[in-house]
Amino acid sequence: MSEQRLGGLSAARDVHGAAWVLAALRDLDCTVGSIVPPVFEAYARVFHPASRRTGEDVVAVRWAEVADANGRTMHPAVQWGSIAGSREEHFSSTQPGSWEWEPSEGQLPWEIAQRLVAILAEHTGDPATTFFGVWEGWGIPQSIFFFPQGTPDEEQRQARDAHDAEVAAWRELLASAALFQVPERPMHLLQGPLAAIEDFYEFCSDPPSLWWPADARWCVGTDIDLMTTYVGGSRRAIEALLADEQLEAMPVSDDQSITWEADTINPLPDLP
């Protein structure tokens, strides 16, 4: 059977590259160590930004800005529901003047992924070999097409056919990849160079939930239910993430709780 590939990604034929992850991850006990293996010197929590319109642009909004606007405190265990204003405002996904769209849940934003790649590439001896765990539940990407008025029918058909071909290739890639059983989060195992993370955003829009280099020097985890991403690595790697001005990140421990109830400084607002 020929190797299934898409861009720089290929299907892993077995779970050997994920064995250390499976051996180290805790059961889903709602701690950082159940998202990324609790085997590293240090850990960082990277916050997915909210966003709002500014003129004709959409700009990122840091959690610290939202917390400040609502008189709340930013800290490593902070939870979105505790800083985003009232629960009514949170569930309507807007707070005029502060944010309009809440942080992405379960999916690492591309801008954040780019920064992580740029930093973490310096903290592995083998950026050419990286493993990516894709949650089995994402399914097949769907797209809606918008064409300028007057676009010829043939041009529209070609665009749709090209998309359908990419979707078919993505489906075949996942189907041929080994499946590894992360607790309550079964994942397809893909591999490729570290830079191949770009292919997830180009071909399917569903980024990996777990990714790490072959030398296991670090690991990035984005659980499907969370608005933040956790990174474990060497102290130097984590310090580099924390110092990067383009990231909003804070140090955490592997036993820190990841649930909404973890924020004891900013309790959840009462329901209206």
C-alpha positions in Angstrom: 0.0 0.0 0.0 1.4 3.4 -0.9 2.0 5.9 1.9 -0.9 8.4 2.4 0.3 12.0 2.3 -1.2 15.4 2.3 1.2 18.4 2.1 4.0 17.6 4.5 1.8 15.2 6.6 1.8 11.5 6.4 -0.1 8.8 8.3 1.8 7.0 11.1 1.5 3.2 10.6 1.7 2.4 14.3 1.6 4.1 17.6 5.2 3.7 18.5 5.9 7.4 18.3 3.0 8.0 20.8 4.0 5.3 23.3 5.6 7.6 25.8 2.6 10.0 25.7 0.2 7.1 26.5 2.4 5.8 29.2 2.8 9.2 31.0 -0.6 10.9 30.5 -2.9 10.8 33.5 -6.5 9.7 33.1 -8.7 12.6 32.4 -8.6 13.9 36.0 -9.0 17.6 35.0 -5.4 18.6 35.7 -2.7 19.9 33.3 -1.0 16.5 33.5 -4.0 14.9 31.8 -3.6 17.2 28.8 0.2 17.0 28.4 2.4 14.3 30.0 3.5 15.2 33.5 7.2 14.5 32.8 8.6 17.9 32.0 10.6 20.5 34.0 8.0 23.3 33.5 4.6 24.1 32.0 2.9 27.1 30.4 -0.7 27.9 29.8 -1.2 29.8 26.6 -4.5 31.7 26.3 -6.5 31.8 23.1 -7.5 35.4 22.5 -11.0 36.8 22.3 -11.6 39.3 19.5 -13.6 42.4 18.6 -14.1 44.8 15.7 -12.0 47.9 15.6 -13.2 49.9 12.6 -13.1 47.5 9.7 -10.6 45.2 11.4 -11.0 42.3 13.8 -8.4 42.5 16.6 -7.3 40.0 19.2 -8.3 40.8 22.8 -6.1 39.4 25.7 -7.7 37.8 28.7 -5.9 40.3 30.9 -7.7 43.1 29.1 -11.1 41.5 29.7 -10.3 40.8 33.3 -9.3 44.5 33.8 -12.4 45.7 32.1 -14.5 43.7 34.5 -12.6 44.4 37.7 -11.3 40.8 37.8 -7.8 39.4 38.5 -5.6 37.7 35.9 -3.8 34.7 37.3 -2.6 31.2 36.1 -5.8 29.4 37.0 -8.2 32.1 35.7 -11.3 30.9 33.8 -13.0 32.7 31.0 -16.5 32.5 32.6 -15.1 34.2 35.7 -13.7 37.2 34.0 -16.0 37.8 31.0 -18.6 39.8 32.8 -22.0 38.4 33.8 -23.0 34.9 32.8 -25.7 36.4 30.7 -23.0 38.3 28.7 -20.8 35.3 28.5 -23.4 33.0 27.1 -24.5 35.7 24.5 -20.8 35.7 23.4 -20.4 39.5 23.5 -19.5 42.3 25.8 -19.7 45.6 23.9 -16.5 47.7 24.2 -14.4 44.8 25.5 -14.9 41.7 23.3 -17.4 40.4 20.8 -16.2 36.9 20.1 -15.0 34.6 22.9 -11.8 32.6 22.6 -11.8 29.5 20.3 -12.7 26.4 22.2 -10.7 23.2 21.5 -8.8 24.6 18.6 -5.5 26.4 18.7 -5.6 29.7 16.7 -3.2 29.8 13.7 -1.5 32.9 14.9 -0.7 31.2 18.2 0.4 28.0 16.5 2.9 30.0 14.4 4.5 31.5 17.5 4.7 28.2 19.2 6.4 26.6 16.2 8.9 29.5 15.9 9.9 29.2 19.6 9.7 25.4 20.1 11.7 24.7 17.0 14.7 26.0 18.9 14.1 23.5 21.7 14.2 20.2 19.8 17.0 18.4 18.1 14.8 17.0 15.4 12.2 19.6 14.1 12.1 17.5 10.9 10.2 14.7 12.7 7.0 15.7 14.6 4.0 13.7 15.6 0.5 15.1 15.6 -2.6 13.7 17.3 -5.9 14.5 15.6 -9.0 14.0 17.7 -11.2 11.3 16.1 -14.4 13.3 16.7 -13.6 16.3 14.5 -15.0 14.5 11.5 -14.7 15.8 7.9 -14.4 19.6 7.4 -17.3 21.4 5.8 -17.1 24.6 3.7 -19.5 27.2 2.4 -18.5 28.8 -0.9 -19.0 32.5 -1.7 -18.3 33.7 -5.2 -18.3 37.3 -6.5 -21.4 38.1 -8.6 -20.7 37.1 -12.2 -18.2 34.3 -11.4 -18.5 31.8 -14.3 -20.2 28.5 -13.5 -17.1 26.6 -14.7 -14.9 28.5 -12.3 -17.2 27.8 -9.4 -17.3 24.1 -10.3 -13.6 23.9 -10.4 -13.2 25.5 -7.0 -15.8 23.1 -5.5 -14.1 20.1 -7.2 -10.7 21.1 -5.8 -12.1 21.4 -2.3 -13.8 18.0 -2.6 -10.5 16.5 -3.7 -8.8 17.9 -0.6 -11.5 16.6 1.7 -11.2 13.2 0.1 -7.4 13.2 0.6 -7.8 14.3 4.2 -10.4 11.5 4.8 -8.0 8.9 3.3 -5.1 10.2 5.3 -6.9 9.9 8.6 -8.4 6.5 7.7 -4.9 5.1 7.1 -3.3 6.5 10.3 -2.8 4.6 13.4 -5.3 5.3 16.2 -4.0 5.8 19.7 -6.2 5.8 22.8 -5.7 8.9 24.8 -8.1 8.7 27.8 -11.6 9.7 26.5 -9.9 11.3 23.4 -9.0 8.8 20.7 -6.7 10.3 18.1 -5.3 9.6 14.7 -1.5 9.8 14.6 0.1 11.8 11.8 3.7 12.8 11.3 5.8 15.3 9.4 8.2 18.2 9.9 7.2 20.7 12.6 6.4 23.2 9.9 3.7 20.8 8.6 1.3 22.1 11.3 0.5 24.8 8.7 -1.1 22.0 6.6 -3.8 21.5 9.2 -5.0 25.0 8.8 -4.7 24.9 5.0 -6.4 21.6 4.4 -8.9 20.9 7.2 -9.0 23.8 9.7 -9.0 21.3 12.6 -5.5 21.6 14.2 -4.0 18.7 16.2 -5.0 18.3 19.9 -1.5 17.0 20.7 1.8 17.5 19.0 5.4 16.8 20.0 8.8 16.2 18.4 10.3 12.8 18.0 12.9 13.5 20.7 10.0 14.3 23.2 11.6 17.5 24.3 8.2 19.2 24.6 4.5 18.6 24.1 1.6 20.9 23.1 -1.9 20.0 24.2 -5.2 21.7 23.3 -8.2 19.8 24.8 -11.4 19.9 22.8 -13.3 21.5 25.7 -10.8 24.2 26.6 -10.1 27.8 25.6 -6.4 27.5 26.4 -3.4 25.4 25.3 -0.9 23.8 27.6 2.8 23.3 26.8 5.2 21.1 28.7 9.0 21.3 28.1 12.4 22.2 29.5 12.6 25.2 31.8 14.4 27.2 29.0 11.7 26.4 26.5 8.9 27.4 28.8 10.7 30.6 29.8 11.0 31.4 26.1 7.2 31.0 25.7 6.5 33.1 28.7 8.8 35.9 27.5 7.3 36.1 24.0 5.3 39.4 23.7 3.0 37.9 21.0 1.7 35.2 23.4 -0.4 35.6 26.5 0.9 32.8 28.7 1.4 32.0 32.3 3.4 29.4 34.2 1.4 26.5 35.7 2.1 23.2 37.4 1.2 19.8 36.1 -1.3 19.3 38.9 -3.2 22.6 38.4 -6.9 22.1 37.8 -8.2 23.0 34.4 -12.0 23.2 35.2 -14.0 26.4 35.5 -14.2 25.9 39.2 -10.4 26.2 39.4 -10.7 30.0 39.5 -11.2 30.6 43.2 -10.0 34.2 42.9 -12.7 35.2 40.5 -15.7 33.0 41.3 -18.3 32.4 38.5 -20.9 35.2 38.5 -24.4 34.3 39.6 -26.9 33.5 36.9 -29.2 36.4 36.2 
